[in-house]
């Protein structure tokens, strides 16, 4: 066993009653899992890594914990490097061979059958699987009557196997600080004393240092490679020869520690406060802010406005639309903000919420405003991974309960009951629930179904790069106009100490607008690059790179989620580098027209493409410059890019022969209208229309169409009717 558990377990006064002995062993396994998880988390917190899954499990320690301890070990074994907590990872992944543990398979099968536990079928199970099985026995065995003798023997065998495996590895040194006392000789200095456990040995330990408080702490530490003491996360502690581990912790209430030898709860004011600080830190790292009360009594958890832009600019029309849609008289209770990544959806939602927080009871008023961020990345100097504040429906329910000061709902089981209680909250008071970055949440369909059930008078505001077809009112957030975009750029420069006056003139203003297309995040990033020493020309050049931060933030995640045909159409648009018609994409991608149209609708939902109609009424699709630049450079490594470019070259040869480059030709008009680009098909279409023009008496138009058809494909049979039309025109 992991020290100092071995010392404690060695002196344990185990009852001889079979069921009591089994229960004691199961609690010992829980304490063992807690210590392993504590060791892994301590190393993780001292490393520069940031793992969203581990963070989520750490915060989940506020719930009943043995399952969470095992989840932390599972996540750690999947994602941690061998250099992180090597003892833990080696022990968790240790395989129990049938030769060394001949009765293990029989014991596993007996427990799985006795307690109806599903188990993996590995011939050589690892430590994690043994702990998972013991967890199942604990959940089904404790408090449910007498445990059969054969099950007790199986539990004893598994516990002994884990103990044997633990002895195979060199356990990390552990230090228990028993007391901190002021030095009588040197004022301001303190003497720390404790016991250092190293394997089976223990020795007195002390050092002279300073500490802000004179506390009689019983604190657990792990010693790192350099000998420095690493404070253990506060969900395990040792005191008076007992090992206490966290069984449940509720924010705003007392923690519940339990000893592996007894079920008696332990109260400890210091550890309650220490736990509170620890879990609040986890919430902050997940971009979850503390609940605040405005001067008008509105409870909210809005993030600081300074996290976004130096100053909010423009959007007057969008704000008016949003304010109108959030009016209680409007029946639809979900409003969605759609648009390209970085276009300013989050900033718009945050700016809208501020006056609502400060408003007094009236027509447009909310009692609670809940901000739930599902962002997985943020852009500073580079793209940084962050722990999302919410990932699924359960997280949103917890956040609503937290802001509504009803933390007891967080621990309601099962999920359907929790959902009902939250819906009752939303019906009894006016909530505005803002879900930022909806495209990254899990189980979108079921999530959306829940949002549709939210009752009046509460409302939901969603920001997403995807758009929604039904159940909500969608407002597309456009790029900023020229004046507003330049004002954003100037504000960001000033906030970073850069003088925008020396940068802006007619030429540079035009370049900035051409490269950024008025996307606020791109404008902010240019200012950051200039602040870091780049010239304006260098910043603009680096802006559109495929591997640049803007490209990663705005497009990488979306591109990764698309299917192969959707990526193909997007990259084809990058090869064109201009607005295109459906027929052009059909020619270059070799996809059926119907499929291309469906794909364009999908890309439009992701705000990748925009549909418009030109002056002559023809449908065209376009992308922002940043989007086209990303697609063009992504095509450099795309496996089918050479085929796309080859068909594009053939297509350019065709349109050159057809005269389509000349906007006033009949072929150009038919191309835009019908989307026909194959030479034979285009010649057929021209000949068919020539006959129609002749029937209507428009001989000059018919002759023009026939001439163009012959130029494109003179061998096409449909063109042979041209001489007949010519003869009729002469006669």
Residue pairs with C-beta under 8 A, 6 or more apart in sequence:
1 9
1 32
1 162
1 163
1 166
2 32
2 35
2 36
2 39
2 87
2 166
2 171
2 174
3 171
3 174
3 197
3 198
3 199
3 200
3 202
4 174
4 176
4 195
4 197
4 202
4 238
4 243
5 28
5 31
5 32
5 35
5 243
6 200
7 197
7 202
8 238
8 241
8 242
8 243
8 260
9 28
11 241
12 24
12 28
12 261
13 261
14 20
14 21
14 24
15 21
15 24
18 146
18 147
18 149
18 152
19 146
19 147
19 152
21 152
21 156
22 141
22 147
22 151
22 152
22 155
22 156
23 141
23 142
23 147
24 260
24 261
25 155
25 156
25 159
26 134
26 137
26 138
26 141
26 142
26 155
27 138
27 258
27 259
27 260
27 261
28 159
28 260
29 131
29 134
29 135
29 138
29 159
29 162
30 65
30 66
30 69
30 135
30 138
30 245
30 260
31 236
31 243
31 245
31 260
32 131
32 162
33 66
33 69
33 70
33 73
33 131
33 135
34 65
34 66
34 69
34 235
34 236
34 245
34 246
35 236
35 243
35 245
36 69
36 73
36 88
36 91
36 92
37 68
37 69
37 70
37 72
37 73
37 76
38 220
38 232
38 233
38 235
38 236
39 85
39 87
39 88
39 172
39 222
39 232
40 72
40 73
40 76
40 80
40 84
40 85
40 88
40 89
41 54
41 58
41 72
41 233
42 222
42 230
42 231
42 232
42 233
43 84
43 85
43 222
43 224
43 230
44 51
44 54
44 76
44 80
44 84
44 85
45 233
46 224
46 230
47 84
49 84
50 285
50 385
50 386
50 387
51 75
51 79
52 376
52 385
52 386
52 387
52 388
53 75
53 79
54 72
54 75
54 76
54 79
55 282
55 285
55 286
55 387
56 286
56 387
56 391
57 68
57 71
57 72
57 75
58 72
58 233
58 282
59 279
59 282
59 283
59 286
60 68
60 71
61 68
61 235
61 246
61 249
61 279
62 248
62 249
62 250
62 251
62 279
62 410
62 411
63 248
63 411
64 247
64 248
65 235
65 245
65 246
65 247
65 248
66 135
66 138
67 135
70 128
70 131
70 132
70 135
73 88
73 92
73 128
73 131
74 128
76 84
76 85
76 88
76 89
76 92
77 89
77 92
77 93
77 128
80 89
82 89
85 172
87 169
87 170
87 171
87 172
90 169
91 127
91 165
91 166
91 169
92 126
92 127
92 128
93 126
93 127
93 128
94 126
94 127
94 165
94 168
94 169
95 124
95 125
95 126
96 104
96 124
96 125
96 126
96 127
96 130
96 161
96 165
97 124
98 104
98 105
98 123
98 124
101 161
101 164
103 157
104 125
104 157
104 158
104 161
105 123
106 154
107 153
107 154
107 157
107 158
108 119
108 125
108 130
108 133
108 154
108 158
110 150
110 151
110 154
111 117
111 133
111 136
111 137
111 151
111 154
111 155
111 158
112 118
112 119
112 133
112 136
114 148
114 150
114 151
114 154
115 136
115 137
115 140
115 141
115 151
116 140
117 133
117 136
117 137
117 140
119 129
119 132
119 133
120 129
122 129
127 162
127 165
130 158
130 161
130 162
131 162
133 158
134 155
134 158
134 159
137 151
137 155
141 147
141 151
147 155
170 199
171 199
172 222
172 223
173 196
173 197
173 198
173 222
173 223
174 196
174 197
174 220
174 221
174 222
174 223
175 194
175 195
175 196
175 197
175 205
175 220
175 221
175 222
175 223
175 229
176 194
176 195
176 197
176 218
176 219
176 220
176 221
176 238
177 192
177 193
177 194
177 217
177 218
177 219
177 220
177 221
178 193
178 194
178 195
178 218
179 192
179 193
179 194
179 216
179 217
180 190
180 191
180 192
180 193
180 211
180 213
180 214
180 215
180 216
180 217
181 190
181 191
181 193
181 214
182 189
182 190
182 191
182 214
183 189
183 190
183 191
183 208
186 208
188 210
189 208
189 209
189 210
190 208
190 209
190 210
190 211
190 214
191 206
191 207
191 208
192 206
192 207
192 208
192 209
192 211
193 204
193 205
193 206
194 204
194 205
194 206
194 219
195 202
195 203
195 204
195 205
196 202
196 203
196 204
196 205
196 223
215 270
217 270
218 237
218 238
218 239
219 231
219 232
219 237
220 232
220 236
220 237
220 238
221 229
221 230
221 231
221 232
222 229
222 230
222 232
223 229
223 230
224 230
233 278
234 246
234 271
234 274
234 275
234 278
235 245
235 246
235 249
235 275
236 243
236 244
236 245
236 246
237 244
237 257
237 268
237 271
238 244
242 259
242 261
243 259
243 260
244 257
244 258
244 259
244 266
245 257
245 258
245 260
246 255
246 256
246 257
246 275
247 256
247 257
247 258
247 265
248 255
248 256
249 255
249 256
249 275
249 279
250 407
250 408
250 410
250 411
251 276
251 279
251 402
251 407
252 407
253 407
254 267
254 272
255 268
255 271
255 272
255 275
256 265
256 266
257 265
257 266
257 268
257 271
258 264
258 265
258 266
259 266
280 290
283 290
285 387
286 386
286 387
286 388
286 389
287 303
287 373
287 375
287 386
287 387
287 388
287 389
288 301
288 373
288 389
288 399
289 301
289 302
289 303
289 304
289 371
290 301
291 299
291 300
291 301
291 402
291 403
291 405
292 299
292 300
292 301
292 302
293 299
293 300
294 300
294 357
294 358
295 358
296 357
296 358
296 359
296 360
298 356
298 357
298 358
298 359
298 366
298 367
298 368
298 369
299 367
299 368
299 369
299 403
299 404
299 405
300 353
300 357
300 368
300 369
300 370
300 371
300 403
301 369
301 370
301 371
301 399
301 402
301 403
302 350
302 353
302 354
302 357
302 369
302 371
303 350
303 371
303 373
305 312
305 350
305 351
305 354
308 346
308 347
308 350
309 347
309 488
309 491
309 492
309 520
309 524
310 491
310 492
310 494
310 495
311 488
311 491
312 347
312 351
313 480
313 484
313 487
313 488
313 491
314 480
314 481
314 484
314 487
315 344
315 348
315 351
315 477
318 348
318 475
318 477
319 348
319 351
319 352
321 475
322 335
322 337
322 348
322 352
322 461
322 475
323 352
323 364
324 330
325 332
325 335
325 473
325 475
326 335
326 364
326 432
326 459
326 461
327 363
327 364
328 363
328 364
328 430
328 456
328 457
330 473
332 471
332 472
332 473
333 454
333 456
333 458
333 459
333 460
334 451
334 452
334 454
334 459
334 460
334 461
334 462
334 471
334 472
334 473
335 459
335 460
335 461
335 462
335 472
335 473
335 474
335 475
336 438
336 461
336 462
336 463
336 464
336 467
336 468
336 472
336 473
336 474
336 475
337 345
337 348
337 349
337 461
337 462
337 463
337 464
337 474
337 475
337 477
338 345
338 464
338 465
338 466
338 467
338 468
338 474
338 475
338 476
338 477
338 607
339 345
339 465
339 476
339 477
339 478
339 607
340 465
340 479
340 519
340 554
340 607
340 608
340 624
340 627
341 465
341 521
341 553
341 554
341 555
341 558
341 607
342 379
342 519
342 520
342 521
342 522
342 550
342 553
342 554
343 477
343 478
343 479
343 519
343 520
343 521
343 607
344 477
344 480
344 520
344 521
345 436
345 463
345 464
345 477
346 375
346 436
346 437
346 463
347 520
348 463
348 477
349 434
349 436
349 461
349 463
350 371
352 461
353 369
353 371
353 432
353 434
356 364
356 365
356 366
356 369
356 432
357 369
359 365
365 430
366 430
366 431
366 432
366 459
367 429
367 430
367 431
368 400
368 403
368 404
368 429
368 430
368 431
368 432
369 403
369 431
369 432
369 434
370 396
370 399
370 400
370 403
370 431
370 432
370 433
370 434
371 389
371 434
371 436
372 389
372 390
372 395
372 396
372 399
372 433
372 434
372 435
372 436
373 388
373 389
373 390
373 436
373 437
374 388
374 389
374 390
374 391
374 435
374 436
374 437
374 438
374 440
374 441
375 386
375 388
375 389
375 436
375 437
375 440
376 385
376 386
376 388
376 437
376 440
376 557
377 383
377 384
377 385
377 386
377 552
377 553
377 557
378 384
378 386
379 521
379 525
379 549
379 550
379 553
380 528
381 528
381 532
381 549
382 549
383 549
383 552
383 553
388 437
388 440
389 395
389 399
390 396
390 399
390 435
390 441
391 441
391 442
392 441
392 442
392 443
392 447
393 419
393 443
393 446
393 447
393 450
394 415
394 418
396 433
396 435
396 447
397 409
397 410
397 418
397 419
397 422
398 409
398 410
400 422
400 425
400 426
400 431
400 433
401 407
401 408
401 409
401 410
401 422
401 425
402 410
404 425
404 429
404 431
406 425
409 418
409 421
409 422
409 425
410 418
412 418
412 421
419 450
423 453
423 454
423 455
425 431
426 433
426 454
426 455
426 458
427 455
427 456
427 458
429 458
430 457
430 458
430 459
431 458
431 459
432 458
432 459
432 460
432 461
433 454
433 458
433 459
433 460
433 461
434 460
434 461
434 462
434 463
435 441
435 451
435 460
435 461
435 462
435 463
436 463
437 463
437 464
438 444
438 447
438 462
438 463
438 464
438 466
439 464
439 465
439 466
439 558
440 557
441 447
448 468
448 471
451 460
451 462
451 471
452 471
454 460
462 468
462 472
465 558
465 606
465 607
466 605
466 606
466 607
467 474
467 476
467 604
467 605
467 607
468 474
476 607
478 518
479 485
479 517
479 518
479 519
479 624
480 488
480 518
480 519
480 520
480 523
481 518
482 509
482 513
482 518
484 518
485 512
485 513
485 516
485 518
485 520
485 523
486 504
486 509
486 512
486 513
488 520
488 523
488 524
489 500
489 504
489 512
489 523
489 526
489 527
490 500
490 504
492 523
492 524
492 527
492 528
493 499
493 500
493 503
493 527
493 530
493 531
494 500
495 527
496 527
496 528
496 530
496 531
497 531
498 527
498 530
498 531
503 530
503 536
508 536
511 536
511 540
512 523
512 526
512 536
512 540
514 625
515 522
515 540
515 543
515 544
515 625
515 626
516 522
516 523
516 526
516 543
516 625
516 626
517 624
517 625
517 626
519 554
519 624
519 626
521 550
521 553
521 554
522 543
522 550
522 626
525 539
525 543
525 549
525 550
526 536
526 539
526 540
526 543
529 538
529 539
529 542
529 543
530 536
530 539
534 542
542 548
543 550
543 626
544 550
544 551
544 625
544 626
544 629
544 630
544 633
545 551
545 629
545 633
546 629
546 630
546 633
546 634
546 636
550 626
551 626
551 629
551 630
551 633
554 626
554 627
554 630
555 626
555 627
555 630
558 606
558 608
559 567
559 570
559 630
559 634
562 570
562 602
562 606
565 589
565 591
565 595
565 599
566 599
566 602
566 603
567 638
568 589
568 591
568 640
568 644
569 585
569 589
569 591
569 596
569 599
569 600
569 603
570 603
570 608
570 609
570 631
571 631
571 634
571 635
571 638
571 641
571 644
572 580
572 585
572 588
572 589
572 644
572 648
573 580
573 585
573 609
573 621
573 623
573 628
573 631
574 623
574 628
574 629
574 630
574 631
574 632
574 633
574 634
574 635
575 588
575 631
575 632
575 635
575 641
575 644
575 645
575 648
576 584
576 588
576 648
577 628
577 632
578 622
579 612
579 620
579 621
579 622
580 620
580 621
580 622
581 618
581 619
581 620
581 621
581 671
581 672
581 675
582 593
582 596
582 597
582 600
582 619
582 621
582 675
583 593
583 671
583 674
583 675
583 676
583 677
584 651
584 675
584 677
585 591
585 596
585 600
585 621
586 592
586 593
586 596
586 675
586 677
587 647
587 651
587 654
587 677
587 678
588 644
588 647
588 648
588 651
589 596
589 644
589 647
590 643
590 647
591 599
593 675
600 609
600 611
600 621
603 609
604 610
604 611
608 623
608 627
609 621
609 622
609 623
609 627
610 621
610 622
610 623
611 619
611 620
611 621
612 619
612 620
612 621
612 622
613 619
613 620
614 620
614 672
616 669
616 672
618 672
618 673
620 672
623 631
635 641
635 644
635 645
638 644
651 677
654 677
654 678
654 679
654 682
654 712
655 661
655 671
655 677
657 679
657 711
657 712
658 665
658 667
658 671
658 679
658 682
658 708
658 711
658 712
659 665
659 667
659 668
659 708
659 711
660 667
660 668
660 671
661 668
662 668
665 708
666 686
666 689
666 701
666 704
666 705
666 708
667 682
667 686
667 708
667 712
670 676
670 682
670 685
670 686
670 689
671 677
671 682
674 685
676 682
676 685
679 712
679 713
680 713
680 716
682 709
682 712
682 713
683 709
683 710
683 712
683 713
683 716
683 718
683 719
684 716
684 718
686 705
686 706
686 708
686 709
686 712
687 705
687 706
687 709
687 716
687 718
687 719
687 721
687 722
688 718
689 705
690 701
690 702
690 703
690 705
690 706
690 709
690 721
690 722
690 725
691 702
691 721
691 725
693 699
693 701
693 702
693 705
694 702
694 725
694 728
694 729
699 725
699 728
699 729
702 725
702 729
703 725
703 726
703 729
706 719
706 721
706 722
706 725
706 726
707 722
709 716
709 718
709 719
709 722
710 719
710 722
713 719
